[in-house]
Amino acid sequence: MAFRKACLHYKSRKNIFNLLVFLFFCTVSWYALCFAFDVVVKALDTGAEDNIIMFKDIYTHEPWPGLELNLTEPGAIPAKVHYYWCGNKMFRFVDYLSLLSIVRILKPQKIIFHHFYQPRVDTFWYHTWFQELKQSVPNLVLRRSISNLDCGSEEVLKYILNKLSQEGGVYVGEKVILTQLPSAAYTDDFFYSFRFRNKLVDLTSGVIFSKNGFPVESIGEKLKFIYRSPRTCYIVDEFDAIPESRLPDPERACLVADSLMYPKNIWENTTRFSELARWLYYGKRARLFPVENSDELIPMVSHLIWMRTNNLLKSDELEFYHYLSIMSALYVAGFKAVYIHGEIEPYGPWWELLKRENVKFILIERPETIFQQAVDGPSHQSDVLRLNILLRYGGVYQDRDVLWVGPIPDNLRRYPVVACPDWPQNGEWPEVFNMGVLMAKRNAPWLKSFLSTFRYYRDDKWAFNAVMMPYKAYEQHPDQLYVDRYLQVICFHGVCHPTWKTDYKRDIMDQRPVPAFVWRDARSFHFTVPKPPESLTSPAAVKNGDDIYAEIGKLILEKSGHLDLL
């Protein structure tokens, strides 16, 4: 009996021990799960796109009397601004304008960006406005909220009112752009202006100024005031409809811009909103476009880069197609000279013929690094070389698979830089550029801006630095580059894409025929894949061909006085 009691006692103690062990492992597992969740959320919040260098000087801008805050008495306007970002979505250009209006107009000491998820970028990395914001606004504070509140809900507004009650400050809602500082913000302890008047729609589209805070018990009463607010933020159409002789209503103080827009929509637009948006993003109110300047012209010289495409010591043989490219530059486009920059001189019978022309080989080394990042592969090395060459000498860069079909107009040479869009659709990118033909004056500022985008270099994505980021440089400096849609027609798998036609953008695998166009309207043709097309592989192929490629070959040989090759 005593033995049995002892066994039961031991079993009971063992069960308690097992229970304690179980509870311990449950607790550890719970904390591990919470830690893993936090790691996942943080992984969603940030990514490789944060490495892009997108710094913008947001403190340099033209003065705008009556719009900017001009305080002489500290404390008259709250120095802290709250902004709530809801949902797991992209941060677009209009969202950036909202934050820029806070910086430029209120000049706060601190901007608190409340969020559960940080803004994400699109697959093609166009919408990197949040990355630019984080790098450009020194007093931006990212503060993660405990729960993920529904966008436009009363919960968001309660959350913000709770913050304002404790600390005071200013609240600016998503996609809300300040239009001026309301006079009541100086005199009233609590001022608000919202776009909507009923709780069935977005309750966060507005602004609140709370100078000294308020009792948390009065939040419900504040909500009632906002629901029946007589003060209403503008929408863009209402803002644009204000006559030039009148100023915006200071009691409205804000506008809600909820439509998709890009910087290109505001460059030359004459509306009141475009003027405000230009001042917010570019620091200038005037329209932005490149201006012709005849004091210095783009030199009439062409530059090609000749890099080995393999690891052999000898260079690639210069083929008939390359011969046509260089002869077209001299005799169709009208360049005075062609410089071939390379690590080893071309060879072959067609190169021997070119030596009789005004063509010169320039020995040049491959670039090893760009901003301390290794540059691998001929195409990426060429991206860097062409910028360095044009910065140093000016002129026109052309890929060796480009054939000129028309002369360079004198007016194009008056612009600092001339480039052409590419045709493939890349997500939400408004445009991308093809640098296969690029015209520039020596030391053109845009070339330096483009070169600076290589501070983040992606060797895994050829198109990112070579095709997409040139457009970003243009988007930041639209007055430094002229877009000539006739500069080159790009041909891909037998389909040539004139970018002066409407609806020219399409998926890269879309092989449908393009609308008919006159090929002589273009200035050049750029053959990417295959290269060369069959009709341009030899003089016999040109002679016997019956497509536009053969016509182009015959034009070049005629202009250069070498129809005898046929």
Salt bridges, closest charged atoms under 4 A:
ASP38 OD2 - LYS42 NZ 3.26
ASP38 OD1 - ARG144 NH1 3.78
ASP50 OD1 - LYS134 NZ 3.16
GLU68 OE1 - HIS61 NE2 2.81
GLU68 OE1 - LYS107 NZ 2.87
ASP95 OD1 - LYS175 NZ 3.17
GLU154 OE2 - LYS158 NZ 3.17
GLU167 OE1 - LYS80 NZ 2.91
GLU167 OE1 - HIS82 NE2 3.50
GLU174 OE1 - LYS89 NZ 3.28
GLU238 OE1 - ARG195 NH1 3.04
GLU238 OE1 - ARG252 NH2 3.27
GLU268 OE1 - ARG287 NH2 3.69
GLU275 OE2 - ARG285 NE 2.93
GLU292 OE1 - ARG414 NH1 3.25
ASP316 OD2 - ARG400 NH2 3.28
GLU343 OE2 - ARG308 NH1 3.96
GLU343 OE2 - ARG366 NE 2.76
GLU345 OE2 - LYS355 NZ 3.45
GLU352 OE2 - LYS355 NZ 3.39
ASP383 OD1 - ARG386 NH2 3.36
ASP399 OD1 - ARG386 NH2 3.94
ASP399 OD2 - HIS526 NE2 3.38
ASP401 OD1 - HIS526 NE2 2.90
ASP401 OD2 - LYS531 NZ 2.80
ASP410 OD1 - ARG413 NH1 3.96
GLU428 OE1 - ARG92 NH1 2.43
GLU428 OE1 - HIS127 NE2 2.76
GLU431 OE2 - ARG485 NH2 2.51
ASP459 OD1 - HIS380 ND1 3.79
ASP460 OD2 - ARG458 NH2 3.17
GLU475 OE1 - LYS472 NZ 3.39
ASP479 OD2 - LYS284 NZ 3.67
ASP484 OD2 - ARG523 NE 2.63
ASP510 OD1 - ARG506 NH1 3.58
ASP510 OD2 - ARG512 NH2 2.61
ASP564 OD1 - HIS562 ND1 3.73
